[in-house]
Amino acid sequence: MALIDAVKPRIGIFYSDENKDIEVQSMIDGAKQYFKNSGWEIDETDQVAIEAVILYCKMAQSTDPSQFTNHPVLLSFIAQGRANVPTVATPTAAPVGGSYTGAKTVTLECATSYTKIYYTKDGTVPTEESTLYSSSIVINDTTILKAIGIRYGYYDSEIMTEAYNIA
């Protein structure tokens, strides 16, 4: 069932009207953005998330959403939703950092399945804009390798940091 079909009857709309559907979808989009800004990505299959969106839409029918900042009930939903979101395991490197003679070939892994690993070799914090790990990394000289695991619907992993001193 689409989220709009769950929301409409709960906010008192029991008929099909293209203009009303656009209005409701706009409220749903506003709810998703509101919760995303609070660190909770809405999963349309999660009953807590659906209830949070419904409440937001009910409130948006009579109140300007800019007034929702620090609303205790919405904050409660955010706390519940965020508590149910898993975190990606921190990636690991093999071999681990240390002092080595000659180049090292490093592999990265993550215990959380379906995770994309992004890395940097200059010590900067990796993001989705960094290099996507797809094969072994050759370390030829002293390098600070950092990696992050990212999976949709999960919190990003902690940053892995390994220092390689190559003599």
RODO-2510 file (C-alpha; in nm, 4 decimals, decimal comma):
residues 167
     n   res          X          Y          Z
     1     m     0,0000     0,0000     0,0000
     2     a     0,1328     0,3435    -0,0916
     3     l     0,1863     0,5849     0,1937
     4     i    -0,0702     0,8271     0,0509
     5     d    -0,3349     0,5517     0,0705
     6     a    -0,2576     0,5019     0,4391
     7     v    -0,2584     0,8753     0,5140
     8     k    -0,5734     0,9929     0,3329
     9     p    -0,8397     0,8128     0,5394
    10     r    -0,6588     0,8906     0,8643
    11     i    -0,6740     1,2638     0,7890
    12     g    -1,0379     1,2490     0,6821
    13     i    -1,0152     1,2111     0,3034
    14     f    -1,2243     0,9179     0,1790
    15     y    -1,2534     1,0033    -0,1915
    16     s    -1,0288     1,0364    -0,4942
    17     d    -0,9540     1,3890    -0,6123
    18     e    -0,6408     1,4763    -0,8075
    19     n    -0,6005     1,8170    -0,6393
    20     k    -0,6455     1,6673    -0,2915
    21     d    -0,3973     1,3906    -0,3766
    22     i    -0,1412     1,6541    -0,4751
    23     e    -0,2056     1,8409    -0,1488
    24     v    -0,1722     1,5240     0,0604
    25     q     0,1445     1,4165    -0,1235
    26     s     0,2893     1,7608    -0,0554
    27     m     0,2193     1,7149     0,3170
    28     i     0,3775     1,3672     0,3062
    29     d     0,6861     1,5089     0,1327
    30     g     0,7013     1,7811     0,3989
    31     a     0,6799     1,5160     0,6723
    32     k     0,9576     1,3092     0,5153
    33     q     1,1818     1,6149     0,4913
    34     y     1,0994     1,7199     0,8483
    35     f     1,1957     1,3796     0,9853
    36     k     1,5004     1,3521     0,7574
    37     n     1,6258     1,6880     0,8888
    38     s     1,5946     1,5356     1,2358
    39     g     1,8110     1,2389     1,1385
    40     w     1,5355     0,9851     1,0676
    41     e     1,4914     0,8528     0,7143
    42     i     1,1270     0,7457     0,6777
    43     d     1,0810     0,3795     0,5844
    44     e     0,7337     0,3465     0,4311
    45     t     0,7064    -0,0117     0,5577
    46     d     0,7719     0,0822     0,9228
    47     q     0,4486     0,1272     1,1209
    48     v     0,6096     0,3823     1,3559
    49     a     0,7153     0,5889     1,0544
    50     i     0,3680     0,5685     0,8987
    51     e     0,2062     0,6844     1,2240
    52     a     0,4555     0,9716     1,2490
    53     v     0,3772     1,0853     0,8940
    54     i     0,0026     1,0617     0,9612
    55     l     0,0351     1,2750     1,2750
    56     y     0,2480     1,5304     1,0885
    57     c    -0,0152     1,5495     0,8105
    58     k    -0,3007     1,5866     1,0608
    59     m    -0,1143     1,8716     1,2271
    60     a    -0,0249     2,0300     0,8911
    61     q    -0,3947     2,0555     0,8039
    62     s    -0,4459     2,3194     1,0723
    63     t    -0,0995     2,4468     1,1715
    64     d     0,1939     2,5939     0,9812
    65     p     0,4657     2,3220     0,9798
    66     s     0,7265     2,5845     1,0707
    67     q     0,5661     2,5722     1,4173
    68     f     0,6528     2,2019     1,4586
    69     t     1,0056     2,2660     1,5859
    70     n     1,0555     2,0824     1,9155
    71     h     0,6971     1,9530     1,9183
    72     p     0,7071     1,6904     2,1965
    73     v     0,4978     1,4253     2,0198
    74     l     0,6904     1,4556     1,6934
    75     l     1,0184     1,4443     1,8885
    76     s     0,8950     1,1260     2,0560
    77     f     0,8306     0,9669     1,7159
    78     i     1,1775     1,0748     1,6008
    79     a     1,3358     0,9152     1,9066
    80     q     1,1428     0,5910     1,8462
    81     g     1,2238     0,5881     1,4765
    82     r     1,5907     0,6586     1,5223
    83     a     1,6148     0,3901     1,7912
    84     n     1,4896     0,1325     1,5415
    85     v     1,7413     0,2234     1,2691
    86     p     2,0457    -0,0046     1,2601
    87     t     2,3995     0,1259     1,2111
    88     v     2,6373    -0,0106     0,9492
    89     a     2,9349    -0,1965     1,0996
    90     t     3,2656    -0,0120     1,0762
    91     p     3,4689    -0,1313     0,7757
    92     t     3,7911    -0,3206     0,8423
    93     a     4,1203    -0,3237     0,6539
    94     a     4,3582    -0,6137     0,5950
    95     p     4,6379    -0,5806     0,6633
    96     v     4,5869    -0,3247     0,9392
    97     g     4,7942    -0,0086     0,9472
    98     g     5,1516    -0,0197     1,0640
    99     s     5,5106     0,0133     0,9431
   100     y     5,5964    -0,1905     0,6368
   101     t     5,8828    -0,2261     0,3914
   102     g     5,7534    -0,1948     0,0369
   103     a     5,4045    -0,1393    -0,1017
   104     k     5,1045    -0,3029     0,0622
   105     t     4,7844    -0,4228    -0,1007
   106     v     4,4913    -0,3520     0,1298
   107     t     4,1430    -0,4997     0,1151
   108     l     3,8396    -0,3465     0,2839
   109     e     3,5404    -0,5380     0,4191
   110     c     3,2217    -0,4625     0,6070
   111     a     3,0249    -0,7077     0,8204
   112     t     2,6950    -0,5409     0,7210
   113     s     2,5763    -0,6947     0,3954
   114     y     2,4915    -0,4779     0,0925
   115     t     2,7048    -0,1933     0,2242
   116     k     2,8965     0,0400    -0,0040
   117     i     3,2397     0,1332     0,1274
   118     y     3,3852     0,4728     0,0385
   119     y     3,7437     0,5642     0,1206
   120     t     4,0112     0,8326     0,1075
   121     k     4,3894     0,7962     0,1130
   122     d     4,4715     1,1525     0,2170
   123     g     4,3332     1,1439     0,5707
   124     t     4,0143     1,3356     0,4894
   125     v     3,6782     1,2076     0,6114
   126     p     3,5136     0,9906     0,3438
   127     t     3,1633     1,0594     0,2150
   128     e     2,9475     0,9269    -0,0695
   129     e     3,1475     1,1637    -0,2904
   130     s     3,4712     0,9784    -0,2097
   131     t     3,6106     0,6806    -0,4019
   132     l     3,3791     0,3775    -0,3976
   133     y     3,5726     0,0668    -0,2957
   134     s     3,5596    -0,2013    -0,5641
   135     s     3,8972    -0,3777    -0,5497
   136     s     4,2185    -0,3922    -0,3469
   137     i     4,3977    -0,0650    -0,2766
   138     v     4,7733    -0,0412    -0,3327
   139     i     4,9533     0,1675    -0,0701
   140     n     5,2934     0,2781    -0,2070
   141     d     5,3921     0,5379     0,0489
   142     t     5,2947     0,6695     0,3897
   143     t     4,9162     0,6971     0,3838
   144     i     4,6240     0,7642     0,6168
   145     l     4,3450     0,5413     0,4874
   146     k     3,9921     0,6240     0,6024
   147     a     3,6740     0,4376     0,5101
   148     i     3,3023     0,4571     0,5818
   149     g     3,0227     0,2045     0,5232
   150     i     2,6964     0,3397     0,3821
   151     r     2,3730     0,1496     0,3279
   152     y     2,0316     0,2994     0,2557
   153     g     1,7996     0,2699     0,5546
   154     y     2,0907     0,2437     0,8002
   155     y     2,2974     0,4974     0,9869
   156     d     2,6437     0,5350     0,8349
   157     s     2,9246     0,3453     1,0013
   158     e     3,1907     0,4957     1,2200
   159     i     3,4992     0,6070     1,0264
   160     m     3,7732     0,3445     0,9998
   161     t     4,1237     0,4934     1,0141
   162     e     4,4470     0,3060     0,9419
   163     a     4,7928     0,4631     0,9119
   164     y     5,0444     0,2933     0,6836
   165     n     5,4135     0,3876     0,7095
   166     i     5,5937     0,2547     0,4039
   167     a     5,9743     0,2527     0,4120
***
